[in-house]
Amino acid sequence: MSTSPIHPVILCGGNGTRLWPVSRKSMPKQFARLNGEHSLLQQTLLRLEDAGCGAPVLVSNEEHRFTVGAQAEEIGITERNVVIEPEARNTAAAICAAAEVIARTDTQALMLVAPSDHAIGDVLKFSAAIAQGAEAAREGHIVTFGIVPDRAATGYGYIELDGRKGISDSAQDYLRFVEKPDAATAQTMVKEGNFLWNAGIFLATVETFRAAFGKHAPDLRAAVRASVRGARTDLDFLRLGADFAKAPSISFDVAVMEKEAGKVVPMQANWSDLGSWKSLWLQAPHDEDGVATRGACHALDCSDTLLFSQDNGIELVGIGLKNIAAVATRDAVIVTDLDASQSVSKIVPMLRAEGCRQAETFARCERPWGHYEALSLGHRFQVKSIVVKPGGQLSLQSHVHRSEHWVVVEGTATVTVGRKEQILSENESVYIPLGEIHRLANHGKVPLQLIEVQTGAYLGEDDIVRYEDIYERA
């Protein structure tokens, strides 16, 4: 029997619309600190480490690859493999790719697939469930994990068990997967007592996963295998080949599990997919009136309410609220009835259609070298705060439509303008003429902060011509 550690595969995709405005396409909820000092991705990494798993494989997209690496690094997860999808093709292709990557070194290893954006309050019970599932997985089954429901939730898929056997404490057969039900159907299923919530967590040997794809989704497997054969190393990442885009966009449940005679392990570990503001309220600590707060918030005469301020500079005050979620970020506020919070994702396309920047992006944008934040935007000018971490540097670049003025406020900057390189300290500045090739770097040991003033006819982020880049974005 294999005693090698379980290989965790963490799926880091998602559009980030259900918890808008804290979660957005540019920085979805798995990277946000919603319920503690760590992001949901970091909580997932630490939880799997506590469960005895080995080095993780993280499946990410192009846009978030550096965020994935940075958040893992921040909590000391230095041994990892970040696999980049050329484009999103749903969970089946992502899981298939991870299995093919791991198979290059160990086909008999156990592989545990987990979303990056779920919350699990009881890590000990989670670890015990994984240990139970491992026994069935080593026998050649694909094991999924079902949550014993405590309410008739309509936001989750369900797994039906044999009603004559009920819910056991170990791996058991399931009858079928059920899509998200309406309220009446959910109430009936929970009352019957033989349905579990589908947690979207899967465990099997690498070879069992590969065989299941070959049996149930051969076209998908062929495209993914070709993309793995064509993969190339890019810095610390493994970039899948272009054939990945030929894989059908389909969930793992539909592609494999609905056709596979697998096993399910029931689990009671205070699990939530945090798919709505109500689910976050249900998971959060409450006062005696059912009020949950996070950040700079105050409540007066409120009950069964969530107040969430992402920015400590914004005081959020609720008075006389009942069954309400009020959420404030630096550039957006949402107020919703908790029972209607499942519909938050519907507002994002409306905002996008109106050209509202807040629909998908934040004022603060993360980059591999640090981050920048828009402070002011007007006709023909923009002011930004830029922070470059030690060792970070922007690409060697030029702009077609704008000039820039940099003022150092903290740290030391190494600035290249044309053929000239100079060192700037606090309160020193430099002017970058339109069209001039330039670069900014921080060779010091402390973060570099500067204020950038842009002027010109067009100030979009796509007005960048890159010539060299240590992050291989040129």
Secondary structure, 3 states (H helix, E strand, C coil): CCCCCCEEEEECCCCCCCCCCCCECCECHHHCCCCCCCCHHHHHHHHHHHCCCCCCEEEEECCCHHHHHHHHHHCCCCCCEEEEECCCCHHHHHHHHHHHHHHCCCCCCEEEEEECCCEECCHHHHHHHHHHHHHHHHCCCCEEEEECCCCCCCCCCEEECCCCCCCCCCCEECCEEECCCCHHHHHHHHHHCCEEEEEEEEEEEHHHHHHHHHHHCHHHHHHHHHHHHCCEEECCEEECCHHHHHCCCCCHHHHHHCCCCCEEEEECCCEECCCCHHHHHHHCCCCCCCEEEECCEEEECCECEEEEECCCCCCEEEECCECEEEEECCCCEEEEEHHHHHHHHHHHHHHHHCCCHHHCCCCEEEECCEEEEEEEEECCEEEEEEEECCCCECCEEECCCEEEEEEEEECCEEEEECCEEEEECCCCEEEECCCCCEEEECCCCCCEEEEEEEEECCCCCCCCEEEECCCCCC
